[in-house]
Amino acid sequence: MSETKVGVVFPQTEIGNDPIVIRDFAQAVEEMGCHHLLVYDHVLGADPDRPGGWDGPYDKDSAFHEPFVLFGFLAAATTTLELVTGVLILPQRQTALVAKQSAEVDLLSNGRLRLGVGTGWNAIEYEALGEDFSNRGRRQAEQVELLRALWAEEVLDYHGTWHRIPKAGILPRPGRRIPIWFGGNADALLERAARLGDGWFPLVPPNEHGERAVETLRRHLAAAGRDAADFGIEAQARIAGGDPARWRRHAEGWRKLGATHLSVVTMGAGLATADDHLEAVRRYVDALA
């Protein structure tokens, strides 16, 4: 697995709120030689007792640290760890503000941000944040175009379908093209990722479903005139229910499909403390070594 960069999914819902614990966790992951720390994004949790009920995987009792604030904190606590959103629900956020926040994180971390974006599934969050859930995929494409323009240009006079910037710009700017990766499996998403993105977060295992998704992605890359060798793929591996042999098989499966990155998920495995999560990461890293 030497050619695949191994990282860790930040145990958002289980790590708690102690800043020292959070700092120590990130520093320990870095000291283990892990390449990156990937953070999930949710702004609001729904109340299961709301009218109509709720059956989503997260609710009001699921804790999520805000990615950009968290990365500002971790930028000062780490030196080499890549900071990754996997994924930020971009269409429920204001594009110019995301451009500003991501530029700031990238500057303060000395160029260690990788911005993973997705469209999400939680209509309640969109409603509460004042954004339209129904056109989120189409808006996402324009958002990515606008993000890159705001990062690169001093002044922007932008007239899009959903955005208007009347001769203005952000400062400071990041000084580089921050990589943007897309998350999801729908064909429209794969086409968008191949046309606009720098990488992809698959949500499938490395079986026949994963093979078909990768083949579809590569067809879209070829249609866009892009080289698949320059495009990243990051899968996730769950500790829960696995063992070293299974982890190795899973990692090898993704390596054969061309994965450039792989992150281990320790949530949902009944781990009680941050140290337990770190020990699980060590077991995973050792299994792949």
Helices and strands as residue ranges (DSSP letters): E 5-9, H 19-31, E 36-39, H 67-77, E 82-89, G 90-92, H 95-108, E 113-118, H 123-129, H 136-152, E 156-159, E 164-168, E 180-183, H 187-196, E 199-201, H 208-223, G 228-230, E 232-238, H 244-256, E 261-265, H 274-288
